[in-house]
C-alpha cells in the first residue's frame, strides 16, 4: 500500500471518528435499529420474496409493522404508569383531611400494634405521607421529576432513531449483504468473514432467547397475577420475564407480589404464584434460555451468561444482545488461532 493510500486512510478515519462523535447522542438508537434489523433480516427476506410483487416498499411496511409491535407495548407501559400516578394522586387528594387506613396485611406482621401506631403517626394522614416522600427524596422531588421527563424525551429520540435506522438497514440490506463479506475479506482475511457471520448468528440466537423466551416467561408470570386481581399484573409479569436474564431480577420483582397476595388473604393465589415463579425461574431462566442461546452461540452456557452480564454492564441494555455475540466471535478466533498454531508446530 502506497504512502498516499495510507494518508487517505488516516484522513478518512479522522472524518469517520468526527462523524461518530457528532452523532454520539443518537448512537444508542442507531445501534438498536441495527441489532433488530440483523435479527429480523431472515424474516424480512422471506416476506420480501413472498410478497415482493404486491408491495412497492417492503422495508417501509415492515418498519411500520415493527413500530406498531414496538410502540403498542411501550404505550401500554406509559399508560399504566400514568394511571397508577393519577390513582395515587387522586387518593391522596381525597384523603387530605382524612386518614389513609392501615393495610390489612399489617395485622399478620410481628409487632402489629407498634406498626399500626407508626403508620397512623407518620403515614396515616396524607400530609404525613407527603412529608415522608419529601424527606426520602431530600426535598428534590421536583428535580427527580424533571430528570425523569428528560430521560423520557431522550428515550423518545432514541426510539425514533431506532426506527429510522431499522428502516434503512432493511432498505439497504441487499447491498450491505452483497458487499460486507468482500470488504471484510479485503481489509482483514477470509477467516474474519466466518467469524463475523458466526457473530451475526449468535446475535439472532440471543435475541430469540432473551426476547421470545422472555415474553413466554412474562405471560406465565402474569396470568396468576391478573387472575388474582393484582393491579398492573400483566405489566409486572412482562417486565419480570424480559428482565429475567439479569440474575435475581425476576424473584426481586415477583416476590413482593407473592407477599402482598399472602398478607391480603389470597393464600391460594400466593402459593400458586410462588410455585409459578419457582418453575419459571428455575426451568426457563436457568435451563431453557441459556441452552437456547448457547446452542445458537455455540459456546459454553457459563460463557454465555458472562457475556450477557458483562455486555449489560459495559454497553447497557443493548449489551444483553451484543455481549454473547462478542464472546462467540472471540471463542471462534481463539479456537482458530490454537488450531493453526498446533498445525504449525
N, C-alpha and C positions, 0 to 999 in steps of 0.2 A: 504494500500500500504506500502510495507516494506521500510526500510531506504535505502537499496541498490537500490531499484527501483527509489526512489526519487533522489539518486545520479546519476543514469543513465540518468534520465530525464534532470537533470541540465547539465550533460556532453553533451547530445545530443543537448539541446537548445543552448549551447555555440557554438558548431560547426555549427549549422544552422545559428546563427547570424553572425559568422565569414564568412560563405559562402555567405550570403546575402550582407555583407559589401564588399567582394571581387568582387561580381557581380553587385554592385550598379550602375555602368556605363551602364550595359545592362538591368537593371530592367524596364525602360520605354518600351523598345521593347518587353520584355517578357510579361509584363502586357497587352500591346496592343494585342499581339498574343492570350493571354488567353481570353481577352474580346471578340475578334472577333470569336474565336473558340466556346465559350459558346453561343454566339448569333446565329451562323450558325449551331450549332450542330443538331437541328431538321432537317434542310435541308440536311446535310451530312448523317444523319442516314437514311433518306428516300431514298437518292440516293444510299447509300450502299446496302440497302435491294433490291432496284430495279435492280441495275446493278452489284451486287456482283460477280456473276459467270463470268462476262465478263472482270472485271478489277482486276489485281493482287494486286495493291497497291492503293486503292481508296483515301487514305489520301494524297498520293503524287499528284495524279491527281487533287484532289480538291484544294490542295495548289497551284499548278501551275495555275489553273484557277483563284484562288483568287489573285495570284501575277499579272496576266495579267490585271485583273479588277482594281487592286490597282495601278500598275505601269504605265499603259497607261495614266490615268488622270494626274498622277504626272509628267510623261514625257511631257505631253502637257503643264502643268503649267511652267515647266522649260524652254521648248522651247519658250513659249510666252514671258517669262521674258527676255530670252537671245535675242529674236528677237526685243523686244522693246529697249533693251540696244544697240543693234547693229544699229538699225534705228536712235536712238538718237545720237550715236557717229558719224555715217556717216553724219547726217545732220549738226552737229557742225563742222565737218571737211570740208564739202563743203562750209560752210559759215564763214570760219576762217577769210577771208579778207572782208567778206560782212556783210550783215545786216540780223538779224532774224526778220522777219516782225511782226508788231503789229497784234495780233489776231483780227478777225472781230468783235467778241463779245464785245471788249472794247468800240466800238462805242456806245453801248447801256447802258453803265455804267455811273453813275454820275461822274462828273469831268473828262469826257473822254479826254479832251485836256491835262489836267495835267498828266493823266495816260499815255498818249502817250509819253509825254516828259520824264517821269520817265523810261518808257520802253526803249526808244531809248538811254537814257543815261546809264542805268545800265544793261539792258538785251539785247538790240538790237544787239550789237556786241558780237560775240561768246566769245571773251576774257572776256567781262564783265560778261557773264553768268557763265563762269568757275570760275571767281573771286568770284561771289556770292555763288557758290557751295562750294568753299573752305572756305569762311567766315562762312557759315551756319554750316559746319562740323568742324569749328575751325581748319582747315588745317589737319584734321585727316581722310581724305577720304581713304587713303591707309590702315590705321588701321581698318576702318569700313569694307572695302572690305575683309581684312584678317579675321576679326571676322565673316563676312557673309560666307566666304569659310569654316571656322571651323565649323560653325553651319550646313552647308550643309553636310560636311563629317560626323558630328555626326548624322545627320538625316539619312544618308545612312546606317550607322552602326545600328541604331535603326530599320530601315526598314528590314534589313537582320535578325536581332534578332527576329523581329516580325514574319517574315515568318517562321523561324525555330521553334519558339515557337508555332505558329499556326499549323504547321505540326505535331509536337509531341503531342500536345493536342488532335488533331483528331486521330492520330495513337493509342494513349493510352487511348482514350476516353472511350471505353467499360470497361477497367479496373478501371479507375477513377470513372465512374458512378456506378459500382458494389461495390465499396469499400468506397466511401466518406461518404455515409449515415451511414454505420456501424461504421466508425471511429468517426464521429461527435457524434453519439449516445453513443458510449463507453466513450468518453472523456468529453462529456458535458451532453446532455439529448436528449430524443426523440423529445422534443419540438424544440430544436435547429435545427434539420433536417428540420422541417416545415419552420422555419424562413429562413434558407439558401436557400431552394427551392423557397420561395417567392422572395428572393433577386435575384435569377437567372432569374425568370420570369420577374421581374422588369427591370433587365439589358437588356434582349432581347427586351422588350417593349420600353425601352428608345432608344436603337439603331435604332429600326424600326421607332420611332417617329422622332428622330433627323436626321438620315441619309436619309431614304426613303422620308419622307416629305420634308426634306431639298433639296433633288435632284429635287423633283417636283417644289418646290418654285424657285430653281435656273433656271430651264428650263423656267418657266413662266416669270421670270425677264429677262432672256437672250434674248428671242425671239424679243421683241421690240428693244433692243439694237443692235442685229445683223442686223435686218431689216433696222435700221436707219444708219447702217454703222459705228457704234462705234467700234474702234479698241479694240480687246480683250473683246468684248461684252459677248461672251459665258463664258469666264473665270470670268469676273466681276459678271455675274449673278449667276454662280455656287458658287462662294465664298460667295456672299451675302446670298444665300439660306442656305448653310451649316453652316455659322456662325450666321445666323439669330436668333438662340436660345439665343445668348447673347443680352441683352436688348440694343436697339438703334443702334446696329451694322449695321443692314440691311439698314435703311434710311441713315446712315452716308456714306455707300459705294455707294448707288444708287443715292442719291440726287444730288451729283456733276455732274453725267452724265445727269440728267434732266436739270440742269442749262446749261451745255455745249450744249445740243441739242437746248435749247431755244435761247441762245445767238448766236448760229451758224445759226439761221434762220429756223431750223426744228421745228417750233412751234407745228405742228400736232403730231409729234413723241414725243415731250416733254410732251404734255398733255396726250397722251396715256401711256407714261412711268410713269407719276405721278399717274394716275388712277390705273395702274397695280401695282405699289409699294404700294399704299394705300390698295388695295384689298388683296394682298398677305400678307402684314404686319399685317393688322387688322384681316382678316378672318383666314388665315392659321396659322400665327405665334402666334396669341393671342387666337384663339378658337380651331382650328383643332388639332394642335400639342400638346398643354397642355392637351386637352381632351383625345387624343390617349394615351399619356404617362400615365396620371393619371388613365385611365381605366386598363392599364397593371400593374401599380404600386399599384393601389387600395388605394391611399391616396388623400387628397385634392390637387387640381391643384396648389394652392399657395405654399404648401409644396414641390411639385414637382419643381416649379420654383426656390425656395430657394435651393433645393438640386442641381439643375443644376448650379446655380451661385456659391454656396458655394463649390461644387465639383471642378468647374473650378478654383476657386481662390486657393483652398488648394492643388489640385493634378495636375493642368494643364489641357490640353485638354482631357485626359482620364477621368478626374473627371466629365466631362459632362455626361458620361455614368454610372460611379460608384456612383456618388452623389445620384441620385434618388433611386438606389438600396439600399444604406446605409440607406436613410431616410425610405424607405419601411420596411426594416428589423427592424429599431428602433421603428417605429409605431406599427408593429406587436407584438414586445416584450412588449411594453408599454401597449397595449390592453390586452395581455395575463396576465401580472402582475396585472393590475387593476381588471380584471375579477376574477382571482384567489384570490386576496385579498378580493374582495367583497363576494365571496363564503365562504371564511374562516370566515368572520365576520358575 
